[in-house]
Amino acid sequence: MPYWQLFYHVVWATKNRTPLLTPEVEPIIYGFLRSKAIKMEATVFALNGTVDHVHMVVAIPPKIAVAKFIGQVKAVASTRFNKSGLSPTPFFWQEEYAVFSFDRKRLPNYIAYVERQKEHHTQGTTIPVLERTNGGIIRAVCEPATVYAVEEERWRQELLLLSELT
């Protein structure tokens, strides 16, 4: 089995941003999302959102294309919910989504952000680039070059520290 560390923050919305993820529906949909992700051998670190969109922090195995993963997770959740008969209102997702990759060092930040989604939306402390789910030009999010460990020994020590955390 190959060794990999591929971390993603994925965001997608309900169709037409309809507020379908009510307190009654949310745990059911999240259960379907999490179950399908695990069946696809992904690791779900955080899953949360608001009434009209979902955030997932996940490690997706390299054998699965990210687009395929997102499509299957969304499809299974809505299909299973609609077939369950738990609600007379059909549940659908919009086609679009956003996905961001990041390194292990930032994993705790992304988890905390997703776990506090409802709070961020209530208090107006969302990070706009992490809330997008559709088109348009998105400028790259990057750190200034001075932040990167350019010097070889410093870089080596940083990777050794990350190795201890696995």
N, C-alpha and C positions, 0 to 999 in steps of 0.2 A: 504494500500500500504506500503511495507517495506521501511525503510530508508536505503540508501546505498551511499557509496562514492567509486567507483571503476574507477580509472583513468588509461588509457592506451596510450602508444605511439606505433602506428602501422606503419610499413613500408612494402611496396611491390613494385615490379618492373613490367615493361612491359615485355612481352615475349621476351627472348633473349636480354633484355636491348635495344630493338629497340627504337629510339627516336621518339615515337609517340605523346607525350604530347606537341605538338607545341603550340604556342600562340593562334592559332585558335581553336584547339581541347581541350586544357586544361580547359577553363571555362565550356565547355559542359560536359566533363567527371566529373569534380569536382561538377557540379550541380547534376548529377546523383548520385554520391557518397554521397553527403550531403543529398539529398532527401531520399535515401533508408535508410541511418543511422537514420534520424529523424523518418521515418515510423516505424523503429524498436525500437523507444523510447530511442534512444541514444542521447547524447548531444555532438555535434561536437564543440570543442573549437578552433581548428586550422586545416587547410587543405592546403597543399602546397607541392611542390616538384620541380623536374627538368624534362627534356624531357623524362627521362627513369624510373623514380620512384616517388612514392607518400609517403608522411608522413601525418598521421592523429593523432591528439590528441583528445581523445574521452572518454566519460564516458558511459560504456555499462551496461545496467541493468543486475542484477545477474540471471534473468530468461533466459538469452540468453548466450549460450556458446560462448566464444570469437572466437573460430575457425568458428563456424556457422555464427557469425556476419560478420567476415572478408570475408568468402566465399560468402555470399549473397550480400554484398555491392559491391565486385569486380564483381560478375557475372551480377548483374543488370546493373551496369555502362557499361560494355563492350557489353552486349546484346542489351541494348537500343541504344547505339551509333551505333552498327553495323546495327540495323534495321532502323535507322533514315535515312540512305542514304546520310548522310552529307559528307561522305568521301569514295572514292573508295578503300582505304586501310583498311583492317579489323583490328580491335583493339583487342588485347588479352593481358592478364596478365600472368606472370609466376605463377606457383602453390605455390611457397614458399612465406613466409612472415616472418617478425620478429615482436614480440610484447613484450613490456616492461610495467610492472605496476609500479606505483609510488604513492606517497602520495600527498594530497592536497597542502601541503606547497611548493612542487616543481612544481605545475601546471603552474605558470607564467613562469618558466624557460623553460619548454617543449613547451609552446605556443610560446614564443619568438624564440626558436630554429627553430621550424617549419615555423613560419612566415618569417624567414630570410633564408630559404633554398637556394634560388638562390644566394644570397650574400655569404653564407657559401661555396657553391660549386665554385663560381668564385674566392673567396679569399683563398681557401684552408683551411678553418677553421671548417670543418666538425668534428664531433665526431665519429670516426670510428665504435664504437660499436652500435651507433644509425643509422648507414647507412647500416648495414648488412641485407640481405634478404634471405639468405640461409645457409645451413648446417654448420657442424663443431662444435667443442667444443667452447663454449663461457664461459669465466670465469665470475663469479658473480661480479656484480657491487655493492659495498657496502661501507658504511662509516666506519671509525674506530669506535670501540665500545665506545670510549670516547665521541663521538659526540652525542650519544643517551642520552636522558633524563632518566637516571637510577633512580635518586632520585624521590620518589613518588610525592612529592609536585610540583617539577619542571615539571614533566610529566603531572600532573593534570592541572597546569597553562597553559601549551602549548595546551592541548586539549580544555580548556575553551576559549583561544584566537581563536582557529580554529572555535569553535562554534559561536563566534561572527561574523565571516566572512561569515557564511552561511545565 
